[in-house]
Amino acid sequence: MEVLWAPWRMDYILGPKPDACVFCLPENRDEDRDRLVLARGCHTFVIMNKFPYNSGHLMVTPVRHVSCLTELAAAESGELTAGLAYCTRVLKEALRPQGINIGLNLGEAAGAGIAAHLHFQIVPRWNGDSSFMAVFGETRIVPQLLLSTYDRLLPFFTDYPATVTS
């Protein structure tokens, strides 16, 4: 039997869960690179998934701590939708995926890993990216380091639709 190693997953599986919400960002931007925040708008922000399904796995999240779509104000909903479209364009240009999955899990029973703070998942897809490794080995191959992907995507976010220039 061949052994496949994905030791980075153990940080997520066994690591301590933070007391504070990982999606509630501080106002200053000093930690944005460490937190993998690519862009901030008035009502939303774009962040990379620290435990991605694929290279370029992004999330668009409201700034305000809400858990359901019905809690969003109109301006928040509008910026969320604009952010999803913007991220789709960025991923198509920067990474050239052959498809993109966009999803939202509302509540723990629906599969939300962090149910308390709403977040949309945007996952670029390529033909064959769910190979035998994912199907039989329960292992995914993410071919690029997170910060390398971050550095590659960051220049595309200079005009995020609602970026605050402060």
C-alpha positions in Angstrom: 0.0 0.0 0.0 1.3 3.5 -0.9 1.1 6.2 1.8 0.0 9.7 0.8 0.9 12.5 3.1 -1.0 15.8 3.6 0.3 16.9 7.0 -1.0 20.5 6.6 -4.6 19.1 7.1 -3.8 18.1 10.7 -3.5 21.8 11.6 -7.2 22.1 10.8 -8.3 18.8 12.1 -6.5 18.7 15.4 -5.6 22.3 15.9 -7.2 24.5 18.5 -10.3 26.3 17.3 -10.1 30.1 17.8 -12.2 31.7 20.5 -13.0 34.6 18.2 -14.6 34.5 14.8 -11.9 34.1 12.1 -14.0 36.2 9.7 -14.3 39.2 12.1 -11.3 41.3 10.9 -9.6 44.0 12.9 -10.0 47.5 11.3 -6.3 47.9 10.7 -4.8 46.0 7.8 -1.6 44.9 9.4 -2.6 41.2 9.5 -4.2 41.1 6.0 -1.4 39.0 4.4 -1.2 36.6 7.4 -5.0 36.3 7.3 -4.9 35.9 3.5 -7.3 38.9 3.0 -7.1 40.0 -0.7 -9.5 43.0 -0.6 -11.8 44.9 1.7 -14.9 46.7 0.6 -17.4 48.8 2.6 -19.6 45.8 3.5 -17.6 42.8 2.3 -14.1 41.4 2.0 -12.4 38.7 0.0 -10.2 36.1 1.8 -8.4 33.0 0.6 -9.4 29.7 2.3 -6.6 28.6 4.6 -7.6 25.0 4.0 -8.5 25.1 0.2 -10.2 22.6 -1.9 -8.1 23.9 -4.8 -5.6 26.5 -5.6 -7.3 29.9 -5.7 -10.1 28.9 -3.3 -11.6 32.3 -2.3 -14.4 33.4 0.1 -16.5 36.5 -0.1 -17.7 37.5 3.4 -19.8 40.3 4.9 -17.8 42.5 7.2 -20.7 42.4 9.7 -21.0 39.3 11.8 -24.2 37.7 10.4 -25.1 34.0 9.9 -27.9 34.2 7.4 -28.8 35.9 4.1 -32.0 37.2 5.6 -29.9 39.3 8.1 -28.1 41.2 5.3 -29.1 44.8 4.4 -29.6 45.6 0.8 -26.2 47.3 0.4 -24.5 44.3 1.9 -26.3 41.9 -0.4 -25.5 44.0 -3.4 -21.8 44.2 -2.5 -21.7 40.5 -1.9 -23.1 39.8 -5.3 -20.7 42.3 -7.0 -17.8 40.6 -5.0 -18.8 37.2 -6.3 -18.8 38.4 -9.9 -15.5 40.3 -9.4 -13.8 37.2 -7.9 -15.1 35.1 -10.8 -13.5 37.5 -13.3 -10.2 37.5 -11.4 -10.0 33.8 -11.1 -10.8 33.4 -14.8 -8.1 35.8 -15.8 -5.4 34.9 -13.2 -5.7 31.1 -13.0 -7.6 30.2 -16.2 -9.8 27.5 -14.6 -12.1 25.5 -16.8 -15.0 25.9 -14.3 -15.8 27.6 -11.0 -18.0 26.3 -8.1 -19.7 29.0 -6.1 -21.5 27.9 -2.9 -23.1 28.9 0.4 -23.8 26.5 3.3 -26.3 28.0 5.7 -26.0 26.4 9.1 -24.0 23.5 10.5 -26.5 20.9 9.3 -25.9 22.2 5.7 -22.2 21.8 6.0 -21.0 25.2 7.1 -17.7 24.8 8.9 -18.1 28.2 10.4 -21.9 28.7 10.6 -21.9 31.8 12.7 -20.4 34.1 10.0 -21.9 33.9 6.5 -19.3 33.3 3.7 -19.6 32.3 0.1 -17.0 29.8 -1.3 -15.6 30.3 -4.8 -13.5 27.3 -6.0 -11.8 27.3 -9.4 -11.9 23.9 -11.1 -9.9 22.2 -13.8 -10.8 19.1 -15.7 -9.3 16.2 -13.8 -8.7 18.0 -10.6 -10.8 15.4 -8.7 -8.5 12.6 -9.7 -8.3 9.1 -8.2 -6.5 10.7 -5.2 -9.5 12.7 -4.1 -12.0 9.9 -4.9 -10.1 6.9 -3.4 -7.4 8.4 -1.3 -9.4 11.1 0.4 -6.5 13.4 -0.5 -6.4 16.5 -2.6 -3.4 17.9 -4.3 -3.1 21.7 -4.0 -0.1 22.4 -6.4 0.8 25.9 -5.1 1.7 27.3 -1.7 -1.0 29.6 -0.2 1.2 32.7 -0.1 2.3 32.1 -3.6 -1.3 32.0 -4.7 -2.0 35.1 -2.6 0.9 37.0 -4.2 -0.3 36.0 -7.7 -3.9 37.1 -7.0 -3.3 40.3 -5.0 -2.5 42.6 -7.9 -5.9 41.7 -9.5 -7.8 43.2 -6.4 -6.6 46.8 -6.7 -10.0 47.9 -7.9 -12.3 45.6 -5.9 -15.8 47.1 -6.5 -16.1 48.7 -3.1 -12.6 49.0 -1.9 -12.2 51.7 0.7 -9.1 53.8 -0.1 -8.0 54.8 3.4 
